[in-house]
Amino acid sequence: MSKKNKSRKKNQNKNRIQQKNNEGLAGVIIAILFTAVNILIVHGIRYERDMSQYYWTSATGSFIDFFSYGKMIFITLLAACALVILIVMTLSKTLTEKRKSIYIPVGIYAACIILSFLLSDVKSIAGAGYNEQFEGTLVLLSYLIMFVFIINSITKENQIKAILISTAAASLILGILGISQATGHDFFQSALGKRLITPSDMWDNLETLVFNFKNNEIYQTVFNINYVSFYLAMLIPICGVILIYSVNHLKKTKKEIMLAAATAALFALMLFNFAGSRSLGGAAGLAAAFISALILFNKRLIKWWKSVLSLLVITIVMLASTSSMWAPEISGYIKNTLSVYAESPKESETSENNGKEQNNNNEKQTSQEKQEADNQTVNEPEKTAEKIPYIDYIKTDGYDVHFSINGEELIFTAVFSEKNTLTDIAVTDKNKNNLQTEETAESGKYAITDERFKDCITFRLVADNEENLYIDIETAGQKWPFMILSDGIKYRNGFGKLVDLEKIESIGFKNNPAFGSGRGYIWSRSLAMIKDNILIGDGANTYCVKFPHKDYAGKYNSEVFRNNIDIVVDKPHNMYIGMFQGTGGISMASFLALIIVYIYTCIKALKGKEYSAWLEYASAGILLGIIGFLTAGIFNDSNVSVMPMFYGLLATGIAANKILEKQNSKAADKKQ
């Protein structure tokens, strides 16, 4: 063979090798952008949305979003690219994942998302998602497209390594950012940080950009401190298992030692940020992952005692050194969670608000929320020594206001003359018996002499600057203004909006609405909301517009919300309730079926493995991370910051299992 032919053949071999190495490169890049890069996006984007139709907000139609809108756009663009590639793969019959067990739940879930949108009465929100969340129909479908794309694009171990290394790199950046926030030097509040995350037309007013997170809370790039622990409940188990692998297979070479040290440092950094997020939901996720690890690895943990001990030492040191960050918050959560009112609602007495609402509206005060807070002065309670009554419900009916206090109904009625002039405010009980009243020390304010209502409620007739008449009712410092109109009486809320009140249905948590920092109250109303969503939901991300915000009595009864009964409950603080309400019970069942399929593939792939290879540890780590995330999802909401990472790692885990199954099949063939 001539030198020329030899050179040509050599070049052809190089090209084949290069082509083989580049095979699937586009798929890996898209998977990395979705799984690891999306969470890093923070940039101010202006948008318009008419909010004038909603009684529970005073927001205008102009907004700017930093943490979610940009991620929503990025996710949908990636999904569009992935969809084109999937169509090409389908036409060319090159899809690698053939199992119907994967596609059936995904298809049903997608159908439920689309049907819920088509039948929704708030399509503008169901399509793009609610303010500051933007997890509407387009985004949910994008998650599923990306999931299918990744399981069909990732076919090699080095691709799985690339995704996990990229996710680790993203976590490193987020962790360093978290340190800056925990130490009171938030990068996003620096001059450079503000310029990076704001459009250039805002640079002249950068001093007005303030994120009001208290006590140096760590929010990273995910907007809500709860979401930090949410995704870390997934990444910490993965990093922990990879650390075990690094120590177990340490060959004492410089490269191996540095790799193990880097993994240990990243694990410690994750724990620091986890502690700074102060979330009991994330702690529940880690606890579930830990228990699952005991079951999965079993006696191997004894064999791996050196690596397990290293893991425990890092964990104990980090939790002990950060105890001042998480201990007070967690102990407060536990106190609220375990406290069940010993007395009946009728006998419950005044208690201080020892809960802390984790709603986004309290964690970052945007210009919208500042405006809303300024308008809540009408209903703000005053400090008082009065007994706090339990208000069963408040209902307006024509010219009647029904107050059910401690199980006894009280009715205030506006009485008019034949000339339609207000002549009196009649006070009766549920049996229409007239109740005696007496003037208090404060002129014009009356109390009720009946023992059932004495010392817990007063009222007076007042007029505003525009000569509108109100029955101003007060319970333990909380003012309840009811405007008397030509067609009846309406309640005037803290935003100046007039509302008809009614009994609000609830399920559970009556004696413990403070459970989980107010989740007891939120879940009790949410469970009542979703009873009609067993088949199809109200539309993706429509929870806020469907929540009964007029349940002012329920908020008043809760320790957590008593001092702000106009607070907007914009999410259920439970991923599964949000899924059920938005896209229906069938969609949630499909999602859980997908998880069951994944867990089955894990068990099948890892069965009989000796954990001698990196991929086996990676598969096990992803499984534990997914379990941690799903458990933390009981206390946290699906969102555009963390769900791409979840779906990306879930798909990566399935791809890893598929590779392991092939290895198992080849090993079985060799034995035969």
Salt bridges, closest charged atoms under 4 A:
GLU97 OE2 - ARG99 NE 2.81
GLU97 OE1 - LYS658 NZ 3.87
ASP121 OD1 - LYS546 NZ 2.81
GLU157 OE2 - LYS161 NZ 4.00
ASP201 OD2 - ARG46 NE 3.85
GLU217 OE2 - ARG278 NH1 3.98
GLU217 OE2 - LYS356 NZ 2.43
GLU329 OE2 - LYS356 NZ 3.98
GLU357 OE2 - HIS573 NE2 3.79
GLU382 OE2 - LYS479 NZ 3.53
GLU408 OE1 - ARG452 NH1 3.26
GLU409 OE2 - HIS402 ND1 3.31
ASP429 OD2 - ARG452 NH2 3.19
GLU442 OE1 - LYS445 NZ 3.16
GLU442 OE2 - ARG460 NH1 3.07
ASP450 OD2 - ARG452 NH2 3.01
ASP472 OD2 - ARG460 NE 3.50
GLU474 OE1 - LYS445 NZ 3.04
ASP500 OD2 - LYS490 NZ 2.81
GLU505 OE1 - LYS531 NZ 3.12
ASP551 OD2 - ARG525 NE 2.72
ASP570 OD1 - LYS571 NZ 2.87
GLU616 OE2 - LYS609 NZ 3.90
ASP637 OD2 - HIS573 ND1 3.76
GLU661 OE1 - ARG99 NH1 3.39
